[in-house]
Amino acid sequence: MIRNPIRLGSVLFHNAGLGRWRASGITRALAASTTIALVVLSPFLQASPDTAEQNWTHYVRIGAYGLQSDNADRIVRSAQEDGVFGIEVDNDIPGRYESFLNPEEKLKAIREVAERAHAAGNRAFVYIAGTECITANADKTPHTLAKDHPDWLQRKISGEPAVFGGGTAFWIAKGDEDVWVSPYAPAWRKTYMERVRQIAATGIDGIYVDIPYWMTHFDGWEDTWASFDDSTVAAFRKETGLDAKKDVKLGDFSDRNFRKWVDFRIQTITDFMQDIDQNAKAVNPSIKTISEIYPGIEEEAVRVGADVYSLYAVVDAIAHEYEFGSGDHMASSRTALDWFNYQVGMHSFRAFAQGKATWILNYSWDGDKKVDRREAMMNLVVSEIMTGSNFWDAPGHSMAGSNDSATRTRIFSWIKGHEDTFYRPRTTIAPIGVYFSPSTRNYNADEFIPSYRGILILLMQQHREFQVVTPRTLSVFQGHTLILPDVRVISESERAWFRKYVDGNKTLVITGEDATQLGSPSNVLRFSKCPGKDYYAALQKDVDEVNPEREHEFIENLKFDAPVRVVASPMVATSISQVDGKPHVFFSNFAGLKGGVNPIQTPQSGVQVTVSGTTIGHGYFLPFLGEVQLLNGTPGDGGVTYKLPAIEKGAVFWYEP
């Protein structure tokens, strides 16, 4: 979230929202960037062309800037010098009551920066708020959104409106009024979509929508399951015939009516984003809509209503301010388990995206005196790009600037030089499927998420090729083994597909509760005590000491015949796929990382990759921030084995016949 550009010295910073954090009382200062001399490569990096297969959103190297009426030239010039491709600008029209009413000046600035960016061969997208709106100096003006339109506001079931003042969150200045609007407020929504169309008409490349949430993330609102304003209650009654205030047992997931309320709230936010996308493209068919959300695969998605799985279907990309549940949001203070949890989230996002781009807006360093900011930045980026996600560097909690501009330029230049390796479409070879069940997550998150995480981390540490499978991708899954990790809610269409899968002599592995009703064919394997949960519980106690072989019985039942086999430490996360038909292995090394203490990995030697079914070909090795090396393989054991150089932070191996 960008909020209130503020000038510190000669540097323009942005306040950024804290997502799921409890906003009250948060007073973290923005960390000023310190420039440290590094080798700075050519600053003039050419834009990546759109293709029939992929568009510019797949190749962004994002930098954020505060857009004013007179600084479009400076923004674009700075972006070009720093290797930024994909310029985010903050001049929020609907999220500020003044420009919600009178947008002309800001529209002119958007048009100007779009023209300047295009002239430089770059792309630009503009930030707007979703359901939040701030009125500046509300204590000194008779007209604020809440004063003028109290019927627009989201409300608790008690009727209390979602109106907040300075100090509630750090981006709300003293004297300002911060409100959260119901997506069902008809007059507000009509004007909002008009503003979206006006923004699209400027020629800007993208509209970046932040915080499209139900208000449940400020202190005192977490358990409200808002909103119970008249418009929302009426829409729910029209949809279900139920009275949300009387017929729903809030927070009780065993209550069928509460489950309907959960589904309704998620669908509302999804429809809101789809409405934005359709209005924007009605004016400018090439414009992209990007949603920024903090919820990932966890229960927070259900609470705020912004569900990444649902949203990917209706937008062009998602920018994830992802904090993986209870994990640490700063790269400098993450544990090894935090890093593996982060991998689970990003691989899930990439599966949900179905070929769309995944942007990661996350934070590497915020004044940690024991951790070098440059090392923290590099750890963050290597963990992200190895999953195929796009890196967005940001200092502290600000979206604009960098913790170290020279390091960012070096990283961006290297990514640009190898962008096809990281961002060309990845396809499977012979994966083990792991099923993500949105409905189970929605209603049984506490049971489902540990099982799902544990199984995916186990497969990463065992260096097995895996594929996250969802209800949208069941029909195209070709793997011979599919795992249902404590999946408790199954629709009739899912059940029919599982039955067909089993009838095709493929293996279905069910851990924890069994909701399939498939009987007892020999190729349906059941583990009533979920190995994923057991493994994740062990990881939580001591990730450095857990050996994946403890789950050998489970692993041996996966019927896995790997055309690409990897030998490496379990502290190295692997992702195996094809890029342009060539087998690739992406490595992220988390060995030796100690949150708040040590950001430098223990290099991993002795890593081997065997490509089966061939005796000839070439292996290639790309170390993070290094250059491609040709490797000679050794034929034998039904394939060719390549011994890799030591892996420091991360690397990519690929094979070409």
N, C-alpha and C positions, 0 to 999 in steps of 0.2 A: 504494500500500500504506500503510495506517495502522499504526503500531506505537507502543505505549507512550505514552499521553498524558503529557506532562510539563509542570509548571507553572513558567513563567518570570515572576516578578513576579505579576501578577494575570491574566495571559493564558494560556489553555489551548491548548497546541500539540500536534500529533501528529507523530511521526516518520513519514516516508513512505519506502516502498521505492524503489529506484532501477532497477527493471526490469532491463534487459539490462546495466547497468553492472557491471563487476567489483566485487563488493561489498567485498572485503577492503581495509582501509586507508582507506575513505572516511570522512572526518571533517568534512564540510561542516556548518557551524553553521546552525541555523534562523534565517532573517532575521526580525527583529521588524518589525511593520507600523508605518509612520509615517503618521499622519493628516494630510492636507493639505486645506486648506479648498477645497471645490468646492461648486457648487450641488447640494444634496441634494434630490431630488424626493420626492414622497409616499412614505413608507415602507410604507404599508398597501396592498399590492398584492394584489388578489383572485386566488384560485386559478383556473387554467384548467379548465373542465369537461371531463370525458371525453365523447367522442362515439362513435357507432358506428364511425367511421372511425379515430379516434386516441384514445389514452389519455394519462394524465398524464405518462408518461415522455417524450413528445414536447415538452413545454413546460417542462421543469425549468430552473431557474436555481439551481445547486447551491451550498450551503454545508455545511461539515462541522464536526462538534462531537463532543467526547468525552463520552459518556453515562455518568453516575454514578447512584448510587441516589437523589440528591436534587436533580438539576438539570434535570429535564425542562421545568419552567416557564421557566427562564432560557433554555434552548436555543430553545424555540419563540418566546418573546418577542423574542429577538435576531434570529431568522430573519425574523420579521415586520417588524421595524424596518429590516432591511437589504435587503428585497425578495427574500429567498430563497424559492423555491418548489421543494421537493425537498430535504428535510433529511436529510443523511447523518449517522448516529450510529455511533460506534465503541464497541462493547462485545462484542468477539469471543468467542463462546462456544466453538466447536470448535477455534479456533486457540490456545487457552490450556488447558493440560492440566488445571488446577484446575477451570475451568468446563466443560470437556469431560466431566469426571466429575460435577460438581455445578453445574448451570446455573440453579438456582432464583432466586438473587438477581438475576442478569442478565436473566432472563426477565421478572421483575417490572418492572425498569427499562424494558425494551423496550415492555412493555404500556402503561406510564404515558406514555412519550413519544409513542406512537402515538395515544393518547386525546387528549393535549394538542394534537398537530398537527391532528388531525381537527376538534377543536373550533374551531380557528383557520382552518379551510378550507385547510390545508396538507397535504402528504404527507411521509412519513418512510420511510426505508429503513435497514437495519442492516448493518454490515460483518461478514463472517465470513471466515476464512482458508479456502483450498482444501485443499491437501495439506501445508501447513506447520503445525507445532504447537510452541509454546514452553512450557517449564516454568520458572517463575520460581525463582530461588535454588536451582537444581538442585544446586549444590555443597554445599547444607546440608540436603537432604532425601533420604531413602532411596527415595522414589517419584517417578520421572520417566517420561515415556512411553518413552524408550529403555531405561531400567532394567527397567520392567515388561513392555514388549512389543517386544523387539528384532526379533521376526519381522515386525513391521509396517513396518519401515523400508525405504526405497528403498536400493539398493546399486549400487556400481560392479560391473563384470564380475569384478573381483578379490575382491569380497566386502566391500569397505569400506563401512560404513553412512553414510548421509547424516545425520550428527550434527555440529553445529557449536556453538561457544561464543561468548561475548561478544567483540565486535570483528570477527567474521567479516563482519557487516553492521552498519550503524550502529543499526538498530532492535533488535539483540540486546544486552541489557545484560550487564554483567560478572556472571558467576556463573550466567547463564541457559543453558538447554539448548534449542537450536533443531534440530528434526528435520523430515525430509520423509518423508511416509508414502506407501506404495504404494496406489493406488486399488483394488488387488485384495486388500488385507488385509481378510478378511471380517468379523472382529469389529469392527474400527475403522469400516468402512463402515456396518455395521448401526447402531452408536451414532451416527455422524455424521448419518445420515438421520433418526434419531429426534430429534436436536437440531434439524434443519431443520424437521421437523413441529411441534416445540414452539415454535419461533420463529414459524412461520406462524400458529400458533393465537393469538398475542398480538394479532393484528389489524394488525400492521405492514404497510405498503404494499409493501415490497420487501425482498429478501435480496440483498445485494451481495457476491459471492464473488470474493475476491482470490487471486492466485497459484495457480490450479489447474494446476500445472506438474509436469513431470518435472524433477528436480534436475539442471540443466545450466548454471546461471548463476552459481555461486560459483567462486572461484579453484580450479583443479585439477579441476573437474567439467565444463568446457565441452565437451570432446570425448569424454565417457564414453558418450553415448547411453543413459544410464540409463533404466529401472532393471532390474537383474538379480537382484532378490529372488526367492525361490522362488515366491511367488504370481503374480508377473508372468510369470516364465518358464513356469510351468504354463499360464497363460491363453493365452500366445502359441502354445505347443505344441498346445493344444486347438483354437485357431483355424486354425493353418496346418500342423500336423504337424512343425514345425521346432524345433530346439533353439537358442534365442537365443544361448547361450554358445558353441556350436560351429559352427552352420550359417550364421552371418551374418558378413560382412566389414564391420565397423563403419566408417562413414564413406565407404564405396565405393558411390557412387550408381549405378555400372554393375552392381552385384551385385543380382540379382533378389530374393534373400532379404533384403538390407538394405532394399530398397524396401518389402518387406512389413513389415519392422520399423518403418520410418518411418510407413507407413499405420496400422499397429496402434497405435502410440503416439498418433497424432493422434485416431484413433477412440476410444481409451480415455478421453482427456480430454473429448472431445465427449460420450461416453456418461455420464461422471461428471456433467457439468453438466446433461444431460437428466434424470438420476436426481434431482438436486437439485430441478429444476423440477417434476417430476412429484410428488415427495414433498410439496413446499410446496403445490402446487395441490390435492392430494388433501385437504388440511385447509382451505385458504383459496383458492378458485378465482380470486379477483381479485388475488392477490398476484403481483408481478412479480419475475422473477429477472434479475439483472444481473451480468455477469462483467466483472471488471477484468483486462485483460491489457496488457502492453507490446508484444508482437510485433504487427507490422502485416502488410504484404504481403511482407515480406522473409524471408530464410532462418531468422531467429530463431524464426519460428512452427513450423518443422519441428523445430528443435532442442529447444524446450521442450514441444512437443506441443499448445500452445494456439493453434489456427489460427482466426483471425477468420472466415474464410469458412465453415468448418464450424460454428463456435459460434453464428453468427447464426441458424442454423436451429433451435436448441434452447433459446434464451433470449429474453427480451423486449427486452433492450437490452444494449449493450456499452459500458463505459467504457474508453476507450483512453488509456493512458499512453504515447502514441505518440512515438517518437524517430526515425522514418524511417531505420533502418539506421545509417549512420555520421554522420548529421547531428547538429546541435547541439540539445540538448533545451531550452535557454533561449531565449525569444523575444528577449531583449536582445542575444544574441550570434549570431543567425542571419544567414547571408548570403541574398542574393536567391534563389540556387539552393535553399538550405534551405527557403525559403518555398514555392517551386514544388513541391519534393518533398513537402512537407507537404500541399499541395493534392491531389497525386496520391493520397496515402494516404487522405485523407478522402473524396474522390470514390469511391474504391474501396470504402471502408467503407459509404458510403451505398448503393452498388449491391448489396453483399453483404447489406445489411439487408433489402432488399425491403419497405420500408415501415415497418420497426421503427426505433426511435430510436437515434441515435449520440451518445454523450456523449464529450467530450474532457476528460480530466484531464491538463492539461499545465501547464508552468511558464513564467512570463514573466520573472522577475527574481530574482537572488540576490546582491544587494550590488554589482552593477556600478556603479562610481562615475562612469562616463562616460555612462550611459544612465538617463534618467528612468524610474522604475518605472511611472509612469502611462502613458507612451507605450508602453512594452513591453506592458503589460496590454491597451491598446487595439489594438495590432497583433495580439496573439494572438487576441482575441475577434473582430475583423473578419475575420481569415482563416478562422475556424471557422464563424461563422454564415452566411457567404456560401455555404458548401457545404451548409447545412441541418443542421449539427451543433450540439449544445448545449454551451455554455461553462461550464466549472467553474474558477473562479479559485482559485489557491492560492499561498501565499508560499513562496519557496525550494523545498524538496522536501517541504513539509508539505501534507497534504490540508486541514487546517483553517485558518481565518483568511483573510486577504487581504493582498496587498502594499500596498494602499491602499483602505481600507474606503469612503471617500467616492466614489472612482472606481468601485468595484464597484457601489455603490448607484445611481450615475448610469447605469452600463451596464445593470444589471438593469432599472431603470425604463424605459429606452428600448427594450430588448428586449421587455418586457412590452407596451409600447404598440404594437409592430409585429410581434408574434409570429406572426400569421397570414401575413405576408409571408415570414417565414423558415421557419416550421415546418408550414404546411399542405402536403399532398402535392404533390410536383413531378412533372410528367409531361413526356415528350419532345414535340418538335415535328417535326423532321426530322434526327435525329442521325446522325453517323458512329459506328459501333460500334467499340469497341476491346475485344478479347477477353482476359479474365483467365483463364488456364488454371491451376487449382490444382495439377494433377499436374505440369505443366511447372515451376511454381515449386517444388514439393516436391523434384523430382529435378535440376533444372537452373536453380537460382535465379541463379547468376552470369551466365548467358546471357540469361535471360528478363527479369529486372528492369530492366536498363539499356534494353532495347528497349521495354518497356512504358512505363517512365517517360518516355523520350525522346519517344515518339509522343504521349502525353497532354499533356506540356508543350508540344510543338509545336502541338497543336490549341488549347490554352488561349491561347498567344501569337498564334496566327493568328485567334483569336476565332471558332472554328467550334464549333457545337454538337456535343457528343460524348456518348456513352453507354457506360459500362463494362458489358460483357456477360459473363455467366458461364454455366457449364453449367446452372445452375438457371433462367436467364432466356432462354436461346436461343429457346425456343418462343414467347416473346411479343415478341421483337425485331422491329421493323417497319421499321428503317432500310434504305436501299438500298445501303449500303456497310458492310462489316465488315472490320476489320483484324485479322490474326493476327500479333502481334508476337513473332517467333521462337518460336512454339508448337511444341514438340518431342514432346509426348506427347498423343495423341488416341485416345479410345475409339471403339469401333465405332458407338455411338449418336451421338457428336459428328460422326464422319465422315459418317454418314447424313444428319444435319441439314445439314452444310455442302454436301453434294451436292444436297439438295433446295433449299437457298437459291440455289445457282448455277443450278439448273434453272429457278428462278423469275425468271431474267434479272436477278438482282442481282449486285453486284460484290463479290468476295472478294479482299482484298489480303493477300498473304502476304509477310512480311519475314523475312529470315534463312532458317533451315531450313524445309523444307516436309515436313510429315508427313501431308498430307491425302490423297494418292494420287488426286487428282481429274483427272489428265490435263491437257489444254491447251485448255480452252474459252476463248473470247476475253474472257469476263468474270471470269477468274481471273488476277489480276495478281501477278507475282512480282518481288521485289527481293531477290536473293541476298545483296547487301551491305545489311544492315539500315539504313535511314535513321534509325530510332529510336536505334540505338546510336551512329551517327555524330553525330547531333544532340546526344545526351546527353554524349558525349565532348567536343564543342565547348563545351557549357554548363559543364562542369567546369573548362575552361581559363579562360573569361571570360564569365560569363553576361550582363554588361552590353554586350558587344560583338557577341554572336551575333545575326544577323538571321535570322528564320525563313524568309525567302525563299531561303536557301541550299538548302532542300529543296523548291524549286519544282516539280521534276519529280514528286516523290512527291505533293505537294499537288494538282497538276493532274490526277492520275489518280484522285482520290477521288470523282469524279462528284457534286459537291456543289452542290445547288440550294437556297440558304438563304432561307427566308421571313423570317428576322431576320438582318440583316447589321450588323456592328459594325466601326467604324474606331477604333483606339486603339493606343497604344504596346504593344510586346511585353512590357513590364515590368508590364503590367496583366493579371492572370489573369481570364478571363471564364468564366461558367457560364450557359448559356442553357437555359431550360425554361419550361413553363407552370405557373402556379399558379391554380387555380380557372378554368382555361380561358383565362387571360390571359398573353400572352408576357411573360416576365421576363428581364432580364439582370442577373446579380450580378457586381459588379466588386470585385476586391481589388488594391490598388495597392502594388507592391513597389519602385517606382522610387526610387532614392536611398538605400535602406536599406543601412547598413553595420554588420555585426555588431560589437558592442562599441564602436562609434564614434558612429553616427547612427541614431536610431530614428524620425526624422521624414521622411516621404515627400516627394518632389518632386511637387507637385500636377500632375495631368494635364489639360491643356486640349485642346480640339478633338476630344473624343470624340463620335462620332456613332453613332446607331442608326437603321437604316432598316427599316421594317416593310413587307414587300411585299404586293401584292394589295389595297391599300386607298388611298383618298384622303381619308378622314375618320377621326376618332377623337381620343383624348386621350392624351398621354404624361405620365407622372408620374416624378419623380425624388426618391429618398430618400437623402440623404447620411448616412453613418455619424454617429450621435448628433445628427442634425438632424431637420428636419420635412419632410413631403411638399411638393413643389413641382409645380405644373401647368406643362407645357411645351407650346408651340405648335410644330407640325410644318410642314414645307414639302413639299407634294406634288410628285411628279416621279419619273422613273426607275422607274416601275411601283410606286410606293409612297409612303410618307410618311417623311421624314427628320427626326429630332430631334437638335438640337445640345444636348449636355448641359453643365451647369455644370461647372466644374473639379472633378475627383475628388481628394480628399485621401487619406484612408486607404482608403476604400471607399464603395460606393454601390449602389443598386438602381434600375434603370429598368424600368417596365412600361407596357404599352399597353392601353387599353380602347377598344373600338369605340364 
